[in-house]
């Protein structure tokens, strides 16, 4: 029987030959996950032989990664802003940029009286944004919506996992929110242009849900629709945060130029790239 160290070495070589960057690191991650031990604890088991059942599980996970399946889907969960978020291929994998967005929102909300206020997480996907903010600010009422019933089911499971109460609704855009006045709206919309989709990494292109990635009209359709409907659903002084492509800042500002805004700006991620749109209504 082969030892843990031998399997790690063989797995790292296998992944690197399949074009996976950081093959050894990912091999360690997958094998520790397969054996249900922490990566650091794996080192003290390097001399331990693996039985056939353990080897087969390692092989199964490595084969999935070798064809490009993201390790987050293989593991079935990620950590996001102190929350555990379950994943399936029905929802996007939360990115660091979205965690930065949540951090920026939290910084602003910490200065406000939130009792009785409504925050809407539009296109919620896994539910990570609304769940993280609800955990941080329990007094907020949070409604999360998505067009995909499968995504909403995952989001509901994540809310339960993280012990927060959120109202989840399946529906198109703002239609499920008819009659409500929104104090805060946040969304990571589909903003990638169709012509750019084929250029994405195979991990994204072949495994993540296209409807959550690609937007019509060069990825700007969502912003144009929201700019028209926003004044009808937002409270006076309402605030909006949207994620956007790093080259879309000027176009998004132009789309919202006719909104009755007290403040409107493009915010940067940690690399200094335009990544978020903020709007405060009059």
C-alpha positions as a Markdown table, in Angstrom:
| # | Residue | x | y | z |
|---|---|---|---|---|
| 1 | Unk | 0.0 | 0.0 | 0.0 |
| 2 | Unk | 1.2 | 3.5 | -0.8 |
| 3 | Unk | 1.7 | 6.0 | 1.9 |
| 4 | Unk | 0.1 | 9.5 | 2.2 |
| 5 | Unk | 3.3 | 11.1 | 1.1 |
| 6 | Unk | 3.6 | 8.9 | -2.0 |
| 7 | Unk | 0.0 | 9.7 | -2.9 |
| 8 | Unk | 0.6 | 13.5 | -2.4 |
| 9 | Unk | 3.7 | 13.4 | -4.7 |
| 10 | Unk | 1.9 | 11.3 | -7.4 |
| 11 | Unk | -1.2 | 13.6 | -7.2 |
| 12 | Unk | 0.8 | 16.8 | -7.4 |
| 13 | Unk | 2.5 | 15.5 | -10.6 |
| 14 | Unk | -0.8 | 14.3 | -12.0 |
| 15 | Unk | -2.5 | 17.7 | -11.5 |
| 16 | Unk | 0.5 | 19.6 | -12.9 |
| 17 | Unk | 0.5 | 17.4 | -16.0 |
| 18 | Unk | -3.1 | 18.4 | -16.4 |
| 19 | Unk | -2.3 | 22.0 | -16.4 |
| 20 | Unk | -3.4 | 22.8 | -12.8 |
| 21 | Unk | -1.4 | 25.6 | -11.3 |
| 22 | Unk | 0.0 | 25.0 | -7.8 |
| 23 | Unk | -0.5 | 21.2 | -8.2 |
| 24 | Unk | 1.2 | 20.3 | -4.9 |
| 25 | Unk | -0.8 | 22.7 | -2.9 |
| 26 | Unk | -4.1 | 21.6 | -4.4 |
| 27 | Unk | -3.1 | 17.9 | -4.0 |
| 28 | Unk | -2.5 | 18.5 | -0.3 |
| 29 | Unk | -5.8 | 20.3 | -0.1 |
| 30 | Unk | -7.8 | 17.6 | -1.9 |
| 31 | Unk | -6.2 | 14.7 | -0.1 |
| 32 | Unk | -6.6 | 16.3 | 3.4 |
| 33 | Unk | -10.3 | 16.9 | 2.5 |
| 34 | Unk | -10.7 | 13.3 | 1.2 |
| 35 | Unk | -9.2 | 12.0 | 4.5 |
| 36 | Unk | -11.2 | 14.5 | 6.6 |
| 37 | Unk | -8.1 | 16.0 | 8.3 |
| 38 | Unk | -6.7 | 19.5 | 8.3 |
| 39 | Unk | -4.0 | 20.2 | 5.7 |
| 40 | Unk | -1.4 | 20.8 | 8.5 |
| 41 | Unk | -2.4 | 17.6 | 10.2 |
| 42 | Unk | -1.7 | 15.7 | 7.0 |
| 43 | Unk | 2.0 | 16.2 | 7.4 |
| 44 | Unk | 2.2 | 14.0 | 10.5 |
| 45 | Unk | 0.5 | 11.2 | 8.6 |
| 46 | Unk | 2.8 | 11.2 | 5.7 |
| 47 | Unk | 4.1 | 7.7 | 6.6 |
| 48 | Unk | 0.7 | 6.2 | 7.0 |
| 49 | Unk | -0.4 | 3.7 | 4.3 |
| 50 | Unk | -3.8 | 4.3 | 2.7 |
| 51 | Unk | -6.2 | 1.5 | 2.2 |
| 52 | Unk | -8.1 | 0.9 | -1.1 |
| 53 | Unk | -11.2 | 2.8 | 0.0 |
| 54 | Unk | -9.2 | 5.9 | 0.9 |
| 55 | Unk | -7.2 | 5.7 | -2.4 |
| 56 | Unk | -10.4 | 5.4 | -4.4 |
| 57 | Unk | -11.9 | 8.5 | -2.8 |
| 58 | Unk | -8.6 | 10.5 | -3.5 |
| 59 | Unk | -8.7 | 9.3 | -7.1 |
| 60 | Unk | -12.3 | 10.4 | -7.5 |
| 61 | Unk | -11.6 | 13.9 | -6.3 |
| 62 | Unk | -8.4 | 14.3 | -8.2 |
| 63 | Unk | -10.1 | 13.3 | -11.5 |
| 64 | Unk | -12.8 | 16.0 | -10.9 |
| 65 | Unk | -10.1 | 18.6 | -10.4 |
| 66 | Unk | -8.1 | 17.4 | -13.4 |
| 67 | Unk | -10.9 | 18.3 | -15.8 |
| 68 | Unk | -11.1 | 21.8 | -14.4 |
| 69 | Unk | -13.8 | 21.5 | -11.7 |
| 70 | Unk | -13.1 | 24.2 | -9.2 |
| 71 | Unk | -11.9 | 23.0 | -5.8 |
| 72 | Unk | -14.6 | 25.0 | -4.1 |
| 73 | Unk | -17.3 | 22.8 | -5.8 |
| 74 | Unk | -15.4 | 19.7 | -5.0 |
| 75 | Unk | -15.2 | 20.6 | -1.3 |
| 76 | Unk | -18.8 | 21.8 | -1.5 |
| 77 | Unk | -18.4 | 24.9 | 0.7 |
| 78 | Unk | -16.3 | 28.0 | 1.3 |
| 79 | Unk | -15.7 | 30.4 | 4.1 |
| 80 | Unk | -17.1 | 33.9 | 3.4 |
| 81 | Unk | -17.0 | 36.9 | 5.8 |
| 82 | Unk | -17.1 | 34.6 | 8.8 |
| 83 | Unk | -19.9 | 32.5 | 7.4 |
| 84 | Unk | -19.8 | 28.9 | 6.0 |
| 85 | Unk | -21.4 | 28.9 | 2.5 |
| 86 | Unk | -22.5 | 25.6 | 0.9 |
| 87 | Unk | -22.0 | 25.5 | -2.9 |
| 88 | Unk | -23.3 | 23.6 | -5.9 |
| 89 | Unk | -22.9 | 24.3 | -9.6 |
| 90 | Unk | -26.3 | 26.1 | -9.4 |
| 91 | Unk | -24.5 | 29.1 | -7.8 |
| 92 | Unk | -21.4 | 31.2 | -8.3 |
| 93 | Unk | -18.4 | 30.7 | -6.1 |
| 94 | Unk | -18.1 | 33.8 | -3.9 |
| 95 | Unk | -15.0 | 35.8 | -4.9 |
| 96 | Unk | -12.7 | 37.9 | -2.7 |
| 97 | Unk | -14.1 | 41.0 | -4.5 |
| 98 | Unk | -17.6 | 40.3 | -3.2 |
| 99 | Unk | -16.2 | 39.9 | 0.3 |
| 100 | Unk | -14.6 | 43.3 | -0.1 |
| 101 | Unk | -18.0 | 44.7 | -1.1 |
| 102 | Unk | -19.6 | 43.3 | 2.0 |
| 103 | Unk | -16.9 | 44.8 | 4.1 |
| 104 | Unk | -17.5 | 48.2 | 2.5 |
| 105 | Unk | -21.2 | 47.9 | 3.1 |
| 106 | Unk | -20.7 | 46.9 | 6.7 |
| 107 | Unk | -18.5 | 49.9 | 7.3 |
| 108 | Unk | -21.3 | 52.2 | 6.2 |
| 109 | Unk | -24.1 | 50.3 | 7.9 |
| 110 | Unk | -22.3 | 50.3 | 11.3 |
| 111 | Unk | -22.9 | 54.1 | 11.4 |
| 112 | Unk | -26.6 | 53.9 | 10.9 |
| 113 | Unk | -29.8 | 53.0 | 12.9 |
| 114 | Unk | -30.9 | 49.8 | 11.3 |
| 115 | Unk | -34.0 | 48.8 | 13.2 |
| 116 | Unk | -36.9 | 48.4 | 10.9 |
| 117 | Unk | -34.8 | 48.9 | 7.8 |
| 118 | Unk | -35.0 | 46.6 | 4.7 |
| 119 | Unk | -32.0 | 45.4 | 2.8 |
| 120 | Unk | -32.5 | 43.5 | -0.5 |
| 121 | Unk | -29.9 | 41.1 | -1.9 |
| 122 | Unk | -30.8 | 41.0 | -5.6 |
| 123 | Unk | -29.5 | 38.0 | -7.7 |
| 124 | Unk | -28.6 | 36.4 | -4.4 |
| 125 | Unk | -27.1 | 33.2 | -5.7 |
| 126 | Unk | -25.7 | 31.3 | -2.7 |
| 127 | Unk | -27.1 | 34.0 | -0.4 |
| 128 | Unk | -23.6 | 34.9 | 0.9 |
| 129 | Unk | -24.1 | 38.7 | 0.8 |
| 130 | Unk | -27.4 | 38.8 | 2.6 |
| 131 | Unk | -26.4 | 36.1 | 5.1 |
| 132 | Unk | -23.1 | 37.8 | 6.0 |
| 133 | Unk | -24.8 | 41.2 | 6.5 |
| 134 | Unk | -27.7 | 39.7 | 8.5 |
| 135 | Unk | -25.3 | 38.0 | 10.8 |
| 136 | Unk | -23.3 | 41.2 | 11.2 |
| 137 | Unk | -26.5 | 43.3 | 11.7 |
| 138 | Unk | -29.3 | 41.2 | 13.2 |
| 139 | Unk | -31.7 | 44.2 | 13.3 |
| 140 | Unk | -31.8 | 44.4 | 9.5 |
| 141 | Unk | -34.7 | 42.9 | 7.7 |
| 142 | Unk | -33.2 | 41.0 | 4.7 |
| 143 | Unk | -35.0 | 39.8 | 1.6 |
| 144 | Unk | -32.9 | 37.8 | -0.9 |
| 145 | Unk | -34.2 | 37.1 | -4.4 |
| 146 | Unk | -33.0 | 35.1 | -7.4 |
| 147 | Unk | -34.5 | 34.0 | -10.7 |
| 148 | Unk | -33.1 | 30.5 | -10.2 |
| 149 | Unk | -35.2 | 28.2 | -7.8 |
| 150 | Unk | -32.1 | 26.0 | -7.4 |
| 151 | Unk | -30.0 | 29.0 | -6.3 |
| 152 | Unk | -32.7 | 30.0 | -3.8 |
| 153 | Unk | -32.8 | 26.5 | -2.4 |
| 154 | Unk | -29.0 | 26.7 | -1.8 |
| 155 | Unk | -29.3 | 30.1 | -0.2 |
| 156 | Unk | -32.1 | 29.0 | 2.1 |
| 157 | Unk | -29.9 | 26.1 | 3.3 |
| 158 | Unk | -27.0 | 28.5 | 3.9 |
| 159 | Unk | -29.2 | 30.8 | 6.0 |
| 160 | Unk | -30.2 | 27.8 | 8.1 |
| 161 | Unk | -26.6 | 26.7 | 8.4 |
| 162 | Unk | -25.6 | 30.2 | 9.6 |
| 163 | Unk | -28.6 | 30.6 | 11.9 |
| 164 | Unk | -30.1 | 33.7 | 10.3 |
| 165 | Unk | -33.7 | 34.5 | 9.3 |
| 166 | Unk | -34.0 | 35.8 | 5.8 |
| 167 | Unk | -37.0 | 36.0 | 3.5 |
| 168 | Unk | -36.1 | 34.2 | 0.2 |
| 169 | Unk | -38.1 | 34.8 | -3.0 |
| 170 | Unk | -37.9 | 33.3 | -6.4 |
| 171 | Unk | -38.6 | 35.9 | -9.1 |
| 172 | Unk | -37.4 | 38.2 | -11.8 |
| 173 | Unk | -35.5 | 41.3 | -10.8 |
| 174 | Unk | -37.6 | 43.6 | -8.6 |
| 175 | Unk | -40.9 | 42.0 | -9.3 |
| 176 | Unk | -41.0 | 40.0 | -6.1 |
| 177 | Unk | -40.6 | 43.2 | -4.1 |
| 178 | Unk | -43.7 | 45.0 | -5.4 |
| 179 | Unk | -45.2 | 47.3 | -2.7 |
| 180 | Unk | -42.0 | 47.3 | -0.6 |
| 181 | Unk | -39.8 | 50.3 | 0.1 |
| 182 | Unk | -36.1 | 49.3 | 0.0 |
| 183 | Unk | -33.6 | 51.1 | 2.3 |
| 184 | Unk | -30.5 | 49.2 | 1.1 |
| 185 | Unk | -30.0 | 47.3 | -2.1 |
| 186 | Unk | -27.0 | 45.2 | -3.0 |
| 187 | Unk | -26.3 | 43.0 | -6.0 |
| 188 | Unk | -23.6 | 41.2 | -7.8 |
| 189 | Unk | -25.3 | 41.0 | -11.2 |
| 190 | Unk | -24.4 | 39.2 | -14.4 |
| 191 | Unk | -22.1 | 41.8 | -16.0 |
| 192 | Unk | -19.8 | 39.8 | -18.4 |
| 193 | Unk | -20.4 | 40.4 | -22.1 |
| 194 | Unk | -21.4 | 37.4 | -24.2 |
| 195 | Unk | -18.4 | 37.9 | -26.4 |
| 196 | Unk | -16.1 | 37.7 | -23.4 |
| 197 | Unk | -17.5 | 34.4 | -22.0 |
| 198 | Unk | -15.4 | 32.2 | -24.3 |
| 199 | Unk | -12.3 | 33.9 | -22.9 |
| 200 | Unk | -12.9 | 33.0 | -19.3 |
| 201 | Unk | -10.9 | 30.3 | -17.5 |
| 202 | Unk | -12.2 | 26.8 | -18.1 |
| 203 | Unk | -13.0 | 26.5 | -14.3 |
| 204 | Unk | -15.5 | 29.4 | -14.8 |
| 205 | Unk | -16.7 | 28.7 | -18.3 |
| 206 | Unk | -17.4 | 25.0 | -17.9 |
| 207 | Unk | -18.6 | 24.8 | -14.4 |
| 208 | Unk | -20.2 | 28.0 | -13.0 |
| 209 | Unk | -23.8 | 29.0 | -14.0 |
| 210 | Unk | -23.7 | 31.1 | -17.2 |
| 211 | Unk | -26.9 | 32.9 | -16.4 |
| 212 | Unk | -25.3 | 34.3 | -13.3 |
| 213 | Unk | -22.2 | 35.5 | -15.2 |
| 214 | Unk | -23.3 | 36.8 | -18.6 |
| 215 | Unk | -25.5 | 39.9 | -19.2 |
| 216 | Unk | -27.0 | 41.2 | -22.4 |
| 217 | Unk | -26.1 | 44.5 | -24.0 |
| 218 | Unk | -22.3 | 44.0 | -23.4 |
| 219 | Unk | -23.0 | 43.1 | -19.8 |
| 220 | Unk | -24.8 | 46.4 | -19.1 |
| 221 | Unk | -28.5 | 45.3 | -19.4 |
| 222 | Unk | -29.0 | 44.8 | -15.6 |
| 223 | Unk | -27.7 | 48.3 | -14.8 |
| 224 | Unk | -29.9 | 49.9 | -17.4 |
| 225 | Unk | -33.0 | 48.1 | -16.2 |
| 226 | Unk | -32.2 | 48.9 | -12.5 |
| 227 | Unk | -31.6 | 52.6 | -13.3 |
| 228 | Unk | -35.2 | 52.9 | -14.7 |
| 229 | Unk | -36.9 | 51.0 | -11.9 |
| 230 | Unk | -34.8 | 52.1 | -8.9 |
| 231 | Unk | -36.6 | 55.4 | -8.0 |
| 232 | Unk | -39.9 | 53.5 | -7.7 |
| 233 | Unk | -38.8 | 51.0 | -5.1 |
| 234 | Unk | -36.2 | 52.8 | -3.0 |
| 235 | Unk | -36.8 | 54.8 | 0.2 |
| 236 | Unk | -35.7 | 58.4 | 0.4 |
| 237 | Unk | -32.0 | 58.4 | 1.2 |
| 238 | Unk | -31.8 | 54.7 | 0.1 |
| 239 | Unk | -28.4 | 53.3 | -0.7 |
| 240 | Unk | -27.3 | 51.0 | -3.5 |
| 241 | Unk | -24.2 | 48.9 | -3.9 |
| 242 | Unk | -23.5 | 47.0 | -7.1 |
| 243 | Unk | -20.5 | 44.9 | -8.3 |
| 244 | Unk | -19.3 | 45.6 | -11.8 |
| 245 | Unk | -16.5 | 44.7 | -14.3 |
| 246 | Unk | -13.3 | 46.6 | -13.8 |
| 247 | Unk | -13.7 | 48.5 | -17.1 |
| 248 | Unk | -17.4 | 49.3 | -16.7 |
| 249 | Unk | -17.2 | 52.2 | -14.1 |
| 250 | Unk | -17.7 | 55.1 | -16.5 |
| 251 | Unk | -20.5 | 53.4 | -18.4 |
| 252 | Unk | -22.4 | 52.5 | -15.2 |
| 253 | Unk | -22.0 | 56.1 | -13.9 |
| 254 | Unk | -23.5 | 57.3 | -17.2 |
| 255 | Unk | -26.4 | 54.9 | -17.0 |
| 256 | Unk | -27.4 | 56.2 | -13.5 |
| 257 | Unk | -26.7 | 59.9 | -14.3 |
| 258 | Unk | -30.4 | 60.8 | -14.3 |
| 259 | Unk | -31.2 | 59.1 | -11.0 |
| 260 | Unk | -32.0 | 61.6 | -8.2 |
| 261 | Unk | -28.8 | 61.0 | -6.4 |
| 262 | Unk | -27.3 | 62.7 | -3.4 |
| 263 | Unk | -24.0 | 60.8 | -4.0 |
| 264 | Unk | -22.7 | 58.5 | -6.7 |
| 265 | Unk | -19.3 | 57.0 | -7.0 |
| 266 | Unk | -17.1 | 54.1 | -8.2 |
| 267 | Unk | -15.2 | 52.2 | -5.5 |
| 268 | Unk | -12.1 | 50.2 | -5.9 |
| 269 | Unk | -11.0 | 46.7 | -4.8 |
| 270 | Unk | -7.8 | 46.1 | -3.0 |
| 271 | Unk | -5.8 | 46.1 | -6.2 |
| 272 | Unk | -7.0 | 49.6 | -7.1 |
| 273 | Unk | -9.4 | 48.4 | -9.9 |
| 274 | Unk | -12.8 | 49.9 | -10.3 |
| 275 | Unk | -15.1 | 47.2 | -9.0 |
| 276 | Unk | -18.2 | 48.6 | -7.2 |
| 277 | Unk | -20.8 | 51.2 | -7.8 |
| 278 | Unk | -22.3 | 53.2 | -4.9 |
| 279 | Unk | -25.4 | 55.3 | -5.0 |
| 280 | Unk | -27.2 | 57.3 | -2.3 |
| 281 | Unk | -30.6 | 58.6 | -3.3 |
| 282 | Unk | -31.9 | 62.0 | -2.3 |
